[in-house]
Amino acid sequence: MEEINLKELFDYFKNKLSWMIITVILVVGIGNVITTITRVPMYRSSTTIVLVSDSKDYNSTEVQLNKSLVGTYSEIIKSRTVLNEVISNLGLSYSALELSDNINVTAVENTEIIRISVSDADNKQAAKIANEIASVFMTEIQKFYKLNNVSVIDKADSNNKSFNVNYVKDNLIYVLVALVLSGGVIFVMYYFDTTIKTSEEIENKLGLTVLGVVPKVERD
């Protein structure tokens, strides 16, 4: 393998700097166009509910009962019964299955709190859906269990920041890709470039003595 002169390589890269800059601009530009066309900004809103008791003698037994119901309640929230009612109330174009895919229900560990998160392309609609799910769920629980042990802690608010589009992060990735791509191409060009560019290269690579150099004359 031919030995690589690091100084020559650095100078070669320096001479091709404009190429790298152009590549970065092109890749960033194309990447942002593709992102804008293909990626729909999605917004997430969350509401939290808590399992409580209206009993004055709220004891540890009832606490444990409520905690054991958290998992069951989480499944009921995403049931077709609840979601179809939400769809009907808000006049949504989703099916229950499609809406379910945009809902994330999590139980806060070691608590009686359930967080309902909804994702939607419309930030205001995401908040409306989350709040309506909580409302319908509370009504349905009273029918299923004859219990009135669910209260809303925080209502969902519309979120103006999308969670699936991060232009700063994306552009950093595009810049890195462009630098790696252009750097790789330039390195390959350097490695297979066998042309002689200076008299020093003739002496170093061929071991010949240069008797004279014809200067480059710029025409007016």
N, C-alpha and C positions, 0 to 999 in steps of 0.2 A: 504494500500500500504506500502510495506517495505521501511523503511527509508534508504536513500542512503548516505553512508559515502563518502564525497568528497575526503578525503585523500586516501581511498581505491580505489576509482574510478580513481584518478590521477595515483596512483601506477600501477593499472591494465592497464591503457592506456600506461604508460611508458614501461611496460613489453611487450606490443604488438607493440611497435614502429616500429620494423623491419617489421611487417605485413603491417603497414601503408605505409612504404617506398616502399615495394614491390608492393603494390596496386597502388601507385602513378606512379611508373615506368611502370607498365603494362598498366594502363589506358592511360597515355601519349603516350606510344608506339603504342597502338592499335588505338588511336584517330588520330595520325599523319599518320598512314598507311591508314586509311579510308579516311582521308582528301586528301591524295596524289592520291588515286585511284578514288575517286568519284567527287572531285571538280576540275574543269578545271580553271586555272588562266585566268581571263579576264582583258583586258586593255582598258582604256578609253582615247580617244583623243578628243579635242574640237577645233573648229574654231569659230570665231565671225565675224558677218557681221553687217553692219550699213546701215540704210536707209538715203541717202543723196540726194541732188539735185544739178544738174549741172547749175542751174540758178544762175545768179549773184545777183538777188534780192531774196535771200532765206529769207522768212519771217515766221512769227509765224503761218500763215495759212498752209503753206507747212509742217511745223514741226508737226502740229496737224494731217495733212493728213497722213504723214508718220507713226506717232504713231498709227493711226487707222488701218493702213495696216499691222502692226506688227503681229496681230493675224491671219490675212488672209495668210500672207506670211509663218507663222509658219506651217499652215496646208498644204500649197502647197509643202513645203520642204519634207513632208512625203507622198506626193501623189504617186500613182503608176507611173504616167508619169515621175516624176523626178527619182524615185528609179529604175525603169526599165532601164532608160538611164544610170544611174550610174553602175548598174549590167552589162549592155552590154559593157560599156567603160572599166571597170576593169576586165571583165571576171570572175565575182564572181559566186559561186555555190549557193548563197542564192536566195530565191524567194523574191518578193517585200514585202510580209507579214513578212517573217523571218527577212529581213533587217530592216523593220520598227520597229520590236520589240527591236532591238539593237540601236535604235536612240532615243535620247531625245532632243527635241527642246524647248528652254525656251526663253522668252522675258525678258530682264533685265528691272526691274520695273522703270517706269517713264523715259525711254530712248527709242531711236530708234534702239537699239542694239538687235540682236538675236544671241543666242549661240547654236551651233549645236554640240552635243556630240555623239560620236559613240563608242560602246563597241564591242570588238572582241577578240578572243583567240590569235590573232597575233597582237602585238602592232604596227608594221609598217603598217599593212593593215588597222587598225583602223584609223590611221592618213590619209592614202590615201583615204579611203572612205569619211571621213569628208571633206577633201579638194575637192574631186570630187563632193560631194553633193552641196557644195557652188558654184562650177563652173557651174554645170548643172542648178542649181536653178537660177543663175543670167541670164543665157541664156534664160531659159523658161519664166522668168518674162518679158523680152523684147518682147516675142511673145504674152503673155497674155495681158499685160497692155500697151505695146508700151512705156515702161518707162526704163530709164537707171539710176535708183536711188538706186542701191545696190552696196556696196563696201566691200571688205574683210578688216577687221582690223588686225586680227592675224590668220595666217595659223596654222593648226594643226600640232603638232610634235608628234613623237612616244614617248610613256610613258613606261618606263621600270618597273614601279611598278604596280602590279596588284591591283585592288580595292576590289576583293572579297575573297582574301586569306590574312589573318593576323596571322602568326604563333605564334607571341608573345601572342596576345589576345586568340587564340585558346588554347594554352598550359596552360595559366592561368585558363581558364575554365576547362580544363581537370584535372588540379591539384586540383581545388576546388571540382569538382565532385568526384575525388578519395578520398579526405579527408572526405567529407560528407559520402560517401558510406562506407569507411572503419571504420570511427568513429561510424556510426550507427550500423554496424555489431558488433563491439567490445563492444559497450554499451549493446546491446541485450545479447551478450555472458556473460558480467559481471552481468547483472540483473538476468539471469537465472542460474548463476553459484552458486550452493549451497555447494560446497566442502569447507572443513575447511583446511586452509593452514598454520595457525600459532596458537601457544598456546594462544595468546591474543584473537583470534577470539572465541575460546572455552569459555574463561572467559566472554567475552563481550556478545556473542550471547546466550550461554547456561547457564550462571551463575554458572558454575562449576569451582572448583579449580583444577589446573593442579598440579599433584604430581611429575611428572617427564617428561622429554623430552628425547627421544632417538635421539642422534645426527646423522646427515647424514655423513657417512664415504666414502670418495672418494677412490676408488680402484686405486692402482698404475698400 
